[in-house]
């Protein structure tokens, strides 16, 4: 949790000022769903992003069924 909030703070919150809570909420959502979850490399996935991991898993599955 601490690592996530540090990343959020450094990458988003320290760089912008928000006019409203709603604007901050939207920016946080876009950061998390647009970059943090799909693009960030995860140690549990062999330091691949979820998108890359999913594509490689699908290729392995396809080659195993052929």
PDB file with one MODEL, atoms N, CA, C and O in Angstrom:
MODEL        1
ATOM      1  N   UNK A   1       0.828  -1.202   0.000  1.00  0.00           N
ATOM      2  CA  UNK A   1       0.000   0.000   0.000  1.00  0.00           C
ATOM      3  C   UNK A   1       0.865   1.254   0.000  1.00  0.00           C
ATOM      4  O   UNK A   1       0.600   2.204  -0.737  1.00  0.00           O
ATOM      5  N   UNK A   2       1.891   1.247   0.828  1.00  0.00           N
ATOM      6  CA  UNK A   2       2.742   2.435   0.911  1.00  0.00           C
ATOM      7  C   UNK A   2       3.411   2.721  -0.427  1.00  0.00           C
ATOM      8  O   UNK A   2       3.515   3.876  -0.840  1.00  0.00           O
ATOM      9  N   UNK A   3       3.858   1.686  -1.092  1.00  0.00           N
ATOM     10  CA  UNK A   3       4.496   1.856  -2.391  1.00  0.00           C
ATOM     11  C   UNK A   3       3.520   2.457  -3.400  1.00  0.00           C
ATOM     12  O   UNK A   3       3.882   3.363  -4.151  1.00  0.00           O
ATOM     13  N   UNK A   4       2.290   1.958  -3.419  1.00  0.00           N
ATOM     14  CA  UNK A   4       1.281   2.484  -4.336  1.00  0.00           C
ATOM     15  C   UNK A   4       1.018   3.960  -4.083  1.00  0.00           C
ATOM     16  O   UNK A   4       1.017   4.761  -5.017  1.00  0.00           O
ATOM     17  N   UNK A   5       0.797   4.323  -2.825  1.00  0.00           N
ATOM     18  CA  UNK A   5       0.483   5.715  -2.520  1.00  0.00           C
ATOM     19  C   UNK A   5       1.663   6.640  -2.793  1.00  0.00           C
ATOM     20  O   UNK A   5       1.469   7.794  -3.173  1.00  0.00           O
ATOM     21  N   UNK A   6       2.873   6.149  -2.606  1.00  0.00           N
ATOM     22  CA  UNK A   6       4.048   6.946  -2.951  1.00  0.00           C
ATOM     23  C   UNK A   6       4.093   7.189  -4.450  1.00  0.00           C
ATOM     24  O   UNK A   6       4.368   8.304  -4.892  1.00  0.00           O
ATOM     25  N   UNK A   7       3.825   6.152  -5.233  1.00  0.00           N
ATOM     26  CA  UNK A   7       3.794   6.288  -6.688  1.00  0.00           C
ATOM     27  C   UNK A   7       2.709   7.253  -7.117  1.00  0.00           C
ATOM     28  O   UNK A   7       2.949   8.122  -7.955  1.00  0.00           O
ATOM     29  N   UNK A   8       1.525   7.116  -6.559  1.00  0.00           N
ATOM     30  CA  UNK A   8       0.409   8.005  -6.877  1.00  0.00           C
ATOM     31  C   UNK A   8       0.761   9.446  -6.539  1.00  0.00           C
ATOM     32  O   UNK A   8       0.518  10.355  -7.334  1.00  0.00           O
ATOM     33  N   UNK A   9       1.322   9.648  -5.381  1.00  0.00           N
ATOM     34  CA  UNK A   9       1.676  10.995  -4.937  1.00  0.00           C
ATOM     35  C   UNK A   9       2.740  11.616  -5.843  1.00  0.00           C
ATOM     36  O   UNK A   9       2.600  12.763  -6.268  1.00  0.00           O
ATOM     37  N   UNK A  10       3.789  10.874  -6.135  1.00  0.00           N
ATOM     38  CA  UNK A  10       4.884  11.405  -6.949  1.00  0.00           C
ATOM     39  C   UNK A  10       4.483  11.607  -8.406  1.00  0.00           C
ATOM     40  O   UNK A  10       4.846  12.613  -9.014  1.00  0.00           O
ATOM     41  N   UNK A  11       3.755  10.679  -8.957  1.00  0.00           N
ATOM     42  CA  UNK A  11       3.422  10.725 -10.379  1.00  0.00           C
ATOM     43  C   UNK A  11       2.241  11.621 -10.699  1.00  0.00           C
ATOM     44  O   UNK A  11       2.114  12.085 -11.833  1.00  0.00           O
ATOM     45  N   UNK A  12       1.382  11.875  -9.740  1.00  0.00           N
ATOM     46  CA  UNK A  12       0.151  12.604 -10.054  1.00  0.00           C
ATOM     47  C   UNK A  12      -0.101  13.768  -9.119  1.00  0.00           C
ATOM     48  O   UNK A  12      -0.232  14.909  -9.562  1.00  0.00           O
ATOM     49  N   UNK A  13      -0.168  13.494  -7.856  1.00  0.00           N
ATOM     50  CA  UNK A  13      -0.649  14.503  -6.923  1.00  0.00           C
ATOM     51  C   UNK A  13       0.330  15.655  -6.699  1.00  0.00           C
ATOM     52  O   UNK A  13      -0.096  16.794  -6.506  1.00  0.00           O
ATOM     53  N   UNK A  14       1.626  15.378  -6.722  1.00  0.00           N
ATOM     54  CA  UNK A  14       2.607  16.444  -6.527  1.00  0.00           C
ATOM     55  C   UNK A  14       2.756  17.331  -7.759  1.00  0.00           C
ATOM     56  O   UNK A  14       3.309  18.427  -7.672  1.00  0.00           O
ATOM     57  N   UNK A  15       2.276  16.872  -8.883  1.00  0.00           N
ATOM     58  CA  UNK A  15       2.468  17.590 -10.144  1.00  0.00           C
ATOM     59  C   UNK A  15       1.277  18.453 -10.554  1.00  0.00           C
ATOM     60  O   UNK A  15       1.375  19.242 -11.493  1.00  0.00           O
ATOM     61  N   UNK A  16       0.167  18.305  -9.861  1.00  0.00           N
ATOM     62  CA  UNK A  16      -1.060  19.006 -10.264  1.00  0.00           C
ATOM     63  C   UNK A  16      -1.791  19.594  -9.085  1.00  0.00           C
ATOM     64  O   UNK A  16      -1.673  19.126  -7.952  1.00  0.00           O
ATOM     65  N   UNK A  17      -2.544  20.625  -9.374  1.00  0.00           N
ATOM     66  CA  UNK A  17      -3.496  21.157  -8.400  1.00  0.00           C
ATOM     67  C   UNK A  17      -4.878  20.920  -8.985  1.00  0.00           C
ATOM     68  O   UNK A  17      -5.111  21.130 -10.176  1.00  0.00           O
ATOM     69  N   UNK A  18      -5.777  20.485  -8.141  1.00  0.00           N
ATOM     70  CA  UNK A  18      -7.125  20.171  -8.593  1.00  0.00           C
ATOM     71  C   UNK A  18      -8.101  21.214  -8.074  1.00  0.00           C
ATOM     72  O   UNK A  18      -7.997  21.664  -6.933  1.00  0.00           O
ATOM     73  N   UNK A  19      -9.046  21.593  -8.917  1.00  0.00           N
ATOM     74  CA  UNK A  19     -10.047  22.595  -8.549  1.00  0.00           C
ATOM     75  C   UNK A  19     -11.118  22.020  -7.641  1.00  0.00           C
ATOM     76  O   UNK A  19     -11.627  22.705  -6.754  1.00  0.00           O
ATOM     77  N   UNK A  20     -11.459  20.752  -7.870  1.00  0.00           N
ATOM     78  CA  UNK A  20     -12.526  20.118  -7.099  1.00  0.00           C
ATOM     79  C   UNK A  20     -12.121  18.707  -6.703  1.00  0.00           C
ATOM     80  O   UNK A  20     -11.175  18.136  -7.247  1.00  0.00           O
ATOM     81  N   UNK A  21     -12.853  18.161  -5.749  1.00  0.00           N
ATOM     82  CA  UNK A  21     -12.618  16.757  -5.364  1.00  0.00           C
ATOM     83  C   UNK A  21     -12.952  15.825  -6.521  1.00  0.00           C
ATOM     84  O   UNK A  21     -12.283  14.813  -6.729  1.00  0.00           O
ATOM     85  N   UNK A  22     -13.982  16.173  -7.265  1.00  0.00           N
ATOM     86  CA  UNK A  22     -14.386  15.341  -8.404  1.00  0.00           C
ATOM     87  C   UNK A  22     -13.272  15.282  -9.447  1.00  0.00           C
ATOM     88  O   UNK A  22     -13.009  14.220 -10.012  1.00  0.00           O
ATOM     89  N   UNK A  23     -12.624  16.403  -9.703  1.00  0.00           N
ATOM     90  CA  UNK A  23     -11.520  16.435 -10.656  1.00  0.00           C
ATOM     91  C   UNK A  23     -10.362  15.560 -10.167  1.00  0.00           C
ATOM     92  O   UNK A  23      -9.753  14.841 -10.959  1.00  0.00           O
ATOM     93  N   UNK A  24     -10.062  15.617  -8.890  1.00  0.00           N
ATOM     94  CA  UNK A  24      -9.001  14.789  -8.308  1.00  0.00           C
ATOM     95  C   UNK A  24      -9.370  13.320  -8.382  1.00  0.00           C
ATOM     96  O   UNK A  24      -8.525  12.479  -8.684  1.00  0.00           O
ATOM     97  N   UNK A  25     -10.621  13.010  -8.110  1.00  0.00           N
ATOM     98  CA  UNK A  25     -11.091  11.626  -8.163  1.00  0.00           C
ATOM     99  C   UNK A  25     -10.954  11.054  -9.575  1.00  0.00           C
ATOM    100  O   UNK A  25     -10.501   9.923  -9.755  1.00  0.00           O
ATOM    101  N   UNK A  26     -11.345  11.836 -10.559  1.00  0.00           N
ATOM    102  CA  UNK A  26     -11.250  11.392 -11.953  1.00  0.00           C
ATOM    103  C   UNK A  26      -9.797  11.191 -12.350  1.00  0.00           C
ATOM    104  O   UNK A  26      -9.464  10.204 -13.007  1.00  0.00           O
ATOM    105  N   UNK A  27      -8.933  12.112 -11.960  1.00  0.00           N
ATOM    106  CA  UNK A  27      -7.507  11.994 -12.287  1.00  0.00           C
ATOM    107  C   UNK A  27      -6.907  10.748 -11.639  1.00  0.00           C
ATOM    108  O   UNK A  27      -6.116  10.044 -12.266  1.00  0.00           O
ATOM    109  N   UNK A  28      -7.274  10.475 -10.398  1.00  0.00           N
ATOM    110  CA  UNK A  28      -6.778   9.268  -9.711  1.00  0.00           C
ATOM    111  C   UNK A  28      -7.273   8.011 -10.410  1.00  0.00           C
ATOM    112  O   UNK A  28      -6.506   7.070 -10.610  1.00  0.00           O
ATOM    113  N   UNK A  29      -8.538   7.989 -10.780  1.00  0.00           N
ATOM    114  CA  UNK A  29      -9.097   6.836 -11.485  1.00  0.00           C
ATOM    115  C   UNK A  29      -8.367   6.607 -12.808  1.00  0.00           C
ATOM    116  O   UNK A  29      -7.997   5.478 -13.129  1.00  0.00           O
ATOM    117  N   UNK A  30      -8.161   7.682 -13.574  1.00  0.00           N
ATOM    118  CA  UNK A  30      -7.482   7.562 -14.862  1.00  0.00           C
ATOM    119  C   UNK A  30      -6.041   7.085 -14.690  1.00  0.00           C
ATOM    120  O   UNK A  30      -5.544   6.302 -15.500  1.00  0.00           O
ATOM    121  N   UNK A  31      -5.377   7.548 -13.647  1.00  0.00           N
ATOM    122  CA  UNK A  31      -4.009   7.114 -13.371  1.00  0.00           C
ATOM    123  C   UNK A  31      -3.977   5.622 -13.060  1.00  0.00           C
ATOM    124  O   UNK A  31      -3.152   4.884 -13.599  1.00  0.00           O
ATOM    125  N   UNK A  32      -4.871   5.191 -12.197  1.00  0.00           N
ATOM    126  CA  UNK A  32      -4.886   3.790 -11.768  1.00  0.00           C
ATOM    127  C   UNK A  32      -5.301   2.871 -12.908  1.00  0.00           C
ATOM    128  O   UNK A  32      -4.610   1.893 -13.193  1.00  0.00           O
ATOM    129  N   UNK A  33      -6.401   3.162 -13.555  1.00  0.00           N
ATOM    130  CA  UNK A  33      -6.918   2.275 -14.601  1.00  0.00           C
ATOM    131  C   UNK A  33      -6.251   2.480 -15.954  1.00  0.00           C
ATOM    132  O   UNK A  33      -6.246   1.575 -16.789  1.00  0.00           O
ATOM    133  N   UNK A  34      -5.691   3.656 -16.171  1.00  0.00           N
ATOM    134  CA  UNK A  34      -5.066   3.936 -17.453  1.00  0.00           C
ATOM    135  C   UNK A  34      -3.592   3.590 -17.519  1.00  0.00           C
ATOM    136  O   UNK A  34      -3.081   3.262 -18.590  1.00  0.00           O
ATOM    137  N   UNK A  35      -2.893   3.658 -16.378  1.00  0.00           N
ATOM    138  CA  UNK A  35      -1.471   3.340 -16.386  1.00  0.00           C
ATOM    139  C   UNK A  35      -1.081   2.323 -15.324  1.00  0.00           C
ATOM    140  O   UNK A  35      -0.488   1.293 -15.646  1.00  0.00           O
ATOM    141  N   UNK A  36      -1.400   2.589 -14.082  1.00  0.00           N
ATOM    142  CA  UNK A  36      -0.874   1.785 -12.985  1.00  0.00           C
ATOM    143  C   UNK A  36      -1.250   0.312 -13.108  1.00  0.00           C
ATOM    144  O   UNK A  36      -0.378  -0.553 -13.026  1.00  0.00           O
ATOM    145  N   UNK A  37      -2.495   0.021 -13.297  1.00  0.00           N
ATOM    146  CA  UNK A  37      -2.914  -1.389 -13.391  1.00  0.00           C
ATOM    147  C   UNK A  37      -2.504  -2.054 -14.700  1.00  0.00           C
ATOM    148  O   UNK A  37      -1.934  -3.145 -14.654  1.00  0.00           O
ATOM    149  N   UNK A  38      -2.763  -1.457 -15.871  1.00  0.00           N
ATOM    150  CA  UNK A  38      -2.448  -2.180 -17.103  1.00  0.00           C
ATOM    151  C   UNK A  38      -0.988  -2.108 -17.558  1.00  0.00           C
ATOM    152  O   UNK A  38      -0.526  -3.015 -18.250  1.00  0.00           O
ATOM    153  N   UNK A  39      -0.259  -1.070 -17.195  1.00  0.00           N
ATOM    154  CA  UNK A  39       1.075  -0.865 -17.767  1.00  0.00           C
ATOM    155  C   UNK A  39       2.230  -1.132 -16.825  1.00  0.00           C
ATOM    156  O   UNK A  39       3.320  -1.489 -17.272  1.00  0.00           O
ATOM    157  N   UNK A  40       2.017  -0.970 -15.555  1.00  0.00           N
ATOM    158  CA  UNK A  40       3.106  -1.112 -14.591  1.00  0.00           C
ATOM    159  C   UNK A  40       3.561  -2.558 -14.515  1.00  0.00           C
ATOM    160  O   UNK A  40       2.742  -3.477 -14.483  1.00  0.00           O
ATOM    161  N   UNK A  41       4.877  -2.753 -14.486  1.00  0.00           N
ATOM    162  CA  UNK A  41       5.407  -4.119 -14.394  1.00  0.00           C
ATOM    163  C   UNK A  41       5.230  -4.667 -12.980  1.00  0.00           C
ATOM    164  O   UNK A  41       5.435  -3.957 -11.996  1.00  0.00           O
ATOM    165  N   UNK A  42       4.848  -5.933 -12.894  1.00  0.00           N
ATOM    166  CA  UNK A  42       4.587  -6.595 -11.625  1.00  0.00           C
ATOM    167  C   UNK A  42       5.593  -7.722 -11.414  1.00  0.00           C
ATOM    168  O   UNK A  42       5.859  -8.502 -12.329  1.00  0.00           O
ATOM    169  N   UNK A  43       6.145  -7.805 -10.221  1.00  0.00           N
ATOM    170  CA  UNK A  43       7.112  -8.867  -9.923  1.00  0.00           C
ATOM    171  C   UNK A  43       6.451 -10.243  -9.996  1.00  0.00           C
ATOM    172  O   UNK A  43       7.092 -11.216 -10.392  1.00  0.00           O
ATOM    173  N   UNK A  44       5.190 -10.330  -9.621  1.00  0.00           N
ATOM    174  CA  UNK A  44       4.482 -11.610  -9.650  1.00  0.00           C
ATOM    175  C   UNK A  44       4.248 -12.113 -11.072  1.00  0.00           C
ATOM    176  O   UNK A  44       3.944 -13.289 -11.274  1.00  0.00           O
ATOM    177  N   UNK A  45       4.388 -11.228 -12.054  1.00  0.00           N
ATOM    178  CA  UNK A  45       4.177 -11.602 -13.461  1.00  0.00           C
ATOM    179  C   UNK A  45       5.505 -11.659 -14.210  1.00  0.00           C
ATOM    180  O   UNK A  45       5.546 -11.516 -15.432  1.00  0.00           O
ATOM    181  N   UNK A  46       6.572 -11.867 -13.475  1.00  0.00           N
ATOM    182  CA  UNK A  46       7.886 -11.929 -14.113  1.00  0.00           C
ATOM    183  C   UNK A  46       8.345 -10.568 -14.609  1.00  0.00           C
ATOM    184  O   UNK A  46       9.049 -10.470 -15.614  1.00  0.00           O
ATOM    185  N   UNK A  47       7.949  -9.530 -13.911  1.00  0.00           N
ATOM    186  CA  UNK A  47       8.276  -8.145 -14.256  1.00  0.00           C
ATOM    187  C   UNK A  47       7.771  -7.750 -15.641  1.00  0.00           C
ATOM    188  O   UNK A  47       8.416  -6.997 -16.370  1.00  0.00           O
ATOM    189  N   UNK A  48       6.614  -8.276 -15.973  1.00  0.00           N
ATOM    190  CA  UNK A  48       5.908  -7.883 -17.189  1.00  0.00           C
ATOM    191  C   UNK A  48       4.679  -7.097 -16.781  1.00  0.00           C
ATOM    192  O   UNK A  48       4.168  -7.262 -15.673  1.00  0.00           O
ATOM    193  N   UNK A  49       4.202  -6.241 -17.675  1.00  0.00           N
ATOM    194  CA  UNK A  49       2.945  -5.546 -17.409  1.00  0.00           C
ATOM    195  C   UNK A  49       1.815  -6.554 -17.577  1.00  0.00           C
ATOM    196  O   UNK A  49       1.988  -7.551 -18.278  1.00  0.00           O
ATOM    197  N   UNK A  50       0.670  -6.323 -16.956  1.00  0.00           N
ATOM    198  CA  UNK A  50      -0.450  -7.250 -17.140  1.00  0.00           C
ATOM    199  C   UNK A  50      -0.839  -7.414 -18.608  1.00  0.00           C
ATOM    200  O   UNK A  50      -1.218  -8.508 -19.028  1.00  0.00           O
ATOM    201  N   UNK A  51      -0.750  -6.342 -19.386  1.00  0.00           N
ATOM    202  CA  UNK A  51      -1.095  -6.415 -20.801  1.00  0.00           C
ATOM    203  C   UNK A  51      -0.144  -7.339 -21.544  1.00  0.00           C
ATOM    204  O   UNK A  51      -0.585  -8.194 -22.311  1.00  0.00           O
ATOM    205  N   UNK A  52       1.160  -7.176 -21.324  1.00  0.00           N
ATOM    206  CA  UNK A  52       2.163  -8.024 -21.976  1.00  0.00           C
ATOM    207  C   UNK A  52       2.038  -9.464 -21.488  1.00  0.00           C
ATOM    208  O   UNK A  52       2.127 -10.402 -22.281  1.00  0.00           O
ATOM    209  N   UNK A  53       1.833  -9.638 -20.190  1.00  0.00           N
ATOM    210  CA  UNK A  53       1.689 -10.978 -19.629  1.00  0.00           C
ATOM    211  C   UNK A  53       0.499 -11.707 -20.248  1.00  0.00           C
ATOM    212  O   UNK A  53       0.596 -12.884 -20.597  1.00  0.00           O
ATOM    213  N   UNK A  54      -0.613 -11.006 -20.381  1.00  0.00           N
ATOM    214  CA  UNK A  54      -1.818 -11.609 -20.950  1.00  0.00           C
ATOM    215  C   UNK A  54      -1.581 -12.024 -22.403  1.00  0.00           C
ATOM    216  O   UNK A  54      -1.982 -13.110 -22.820  1.00  0.00           O
ATOM    217  N   UNK A  55      -0.921 -11.143 -23.173  1.00  0.00           N
ATOM    218  CA  UNK A  55      -0.645 -11.469 -24.575  1.00  0.00           C
ATOM    219  C   UNK A  55       0.271 -12.685 -24.689  1.00  0.00           C
ATOM    220  O   UNK A  55       0.035 -13.560 -25.523  1.00  0.00           O
ATOM    221  N   UNK A  56       1.313 -12.749 -23.862  1.00  0.00           N
ATOM    222  CA  UNK A  56       2.232 -13.890 -23.937  1.00  0.00           C
ATOM    223  C   UNK A  56       1.553 -15.176 -23.461  1.00  0.00           C
ATOM    224  O   UNK A  56       1.827 -16.251 -23.994  1.00  0.00           O
ATOM    225  N   UNK A  57       0.678 -15.077 -22.472  1.00  0.00           N
ATOM    226  CA  UNK A  57      -0.053 -16.256 -22.000  1.00  0.00           C
ATOM    227  C   UNK A  57      -1.009 -16.765 -23.075  1.00  0.00           C
ATOM    228  O   UNK A  57      -1.158 -17.974 -23.255  1.00  0.00           O
ATOM    229  N   UNK A  58      -1.653 -15.844 -23.787  1.00  0.00           N
ATOM    230  CA  UNK A  58      -2.549 -16.243 -24.869  1.00  0.00           C
ATOM    231  C   UNK A  58      -1.782 -16.920 -25.997  1.00  0.00           C
ATOM    232  O   UNK A  58      -2.258 -17.902 -26.567  1.00  0.00           O
ATOM    233  N   UNK A  59      -0.590 -16.401 -26.326  1.00  0.00           N
ATOM    234  CA  UNK A  59       0.238 -17.023 -27.370  1.00  0.00           C
ATOM    235  C   UNK A  59       0.664 -18.425 -26.960  1.00  0.00           C
ATOM    236  O   UNK A  59       0.640 -19.348 -27.774  1.00  0.00           O
ATOM    237  N   UNK A  60       1.051 -18.588 -25.704  1.00  0.00           N
ATOM    238  CA  UNK A  60       1.455 -19.910 -25.211  1.00  0.00           C
ATOM    239  C   UNK A  60       0.298 -20.887 -25.272  1.00  0.00           C
ATOM    240  O   UNK A  60       0.469 -22.045 -25.654  1.00  0.00           O
ATOM    241  N   UNK A  61      -0.883 -20.414 -24.892  1.00  0.00           N
ATOM    242  CA  UNK A  61      -2.068 -21.253 -24.923  1.00  0.00           C
ATOM    243  C   UNK A  61      -2.410 -21.665 -26.345  1.00  0.00           C
ATOM    244  O   UNK A  61      -2.744 -22.822 -26.599  1.00  0.00           O
ATOM    245  N   UNK A  62      -2.326 -20.713 -27.275  1.00  0.00           N
ATOM    246  CA  UNK A  62      -2.615 -21.017 -28.679  1.00  0.00           C
ATOM    247  C   UNK A  62      -1.609 -22.010 -29.248  1.00  0.00           C
ATOM    248  O   UNK A  62      -1.989 -22.929 -29.973  1.00  0.00           O
ATOM    249  N   UNK A  63      -0.343 -21.835 -28.930  1.00  0.00           N
ATOM    250  CA  UNK A  63       0.666 -22.750 -29.466  1.00  0.00           C
ATOM    251  C   UNK A  63       0.549 -24.127 -28.837  1.00  0.00           C
ATOM    252  O   UNK A  63       0.926 -25.121 -29.459  1.00  0.00           O
ATOM    253  N   UNK A  64       0.038 -24.205 -27.626  1.00  0.00           N
ATOM    254  CA  UNK A  64      -0.123 -25.509 -26.944  1.00  0.00           C
ATOM    255  C   UNK A  64      -1.317 -26.276 -27.509  1.00  0.00           C
ATOM    256  O   UNK A  64      -1.337 -27.506 -27.468  1.00  0.00           O
ATOM    257  N   UNK A  65      -2.311 -25.563 -28.035  1.00  0.00           N
ATOM    258  CA  UNK A  65      -3.505 -26.215 -28.567  1.00  0.00           C
ATOM    259  C   UNK A  65      -3.378 -26.556 -30.040  1.00  0.00           C
ATOM    260  O   UNK A  65      -4.229 -27.260 -30.583  1.00  0.00           O
ATOM    261  N   UNK A  66      -2.337 -26.073 -30.693  1.00  0.00           N
ATOM    262  CA  UNK A  66      -2.158 -26.341 -32.135  1.00  0.00           C
ATOM    263  C   UNK A  66      -1.474 -27.650 -32.348  1.00  0.00           C
ATOM    264  O   UNK A  66      -1.238 -28.044 -33.490  1.00  0.00           O
TER     265      UNK A  66
ENDMDL
END
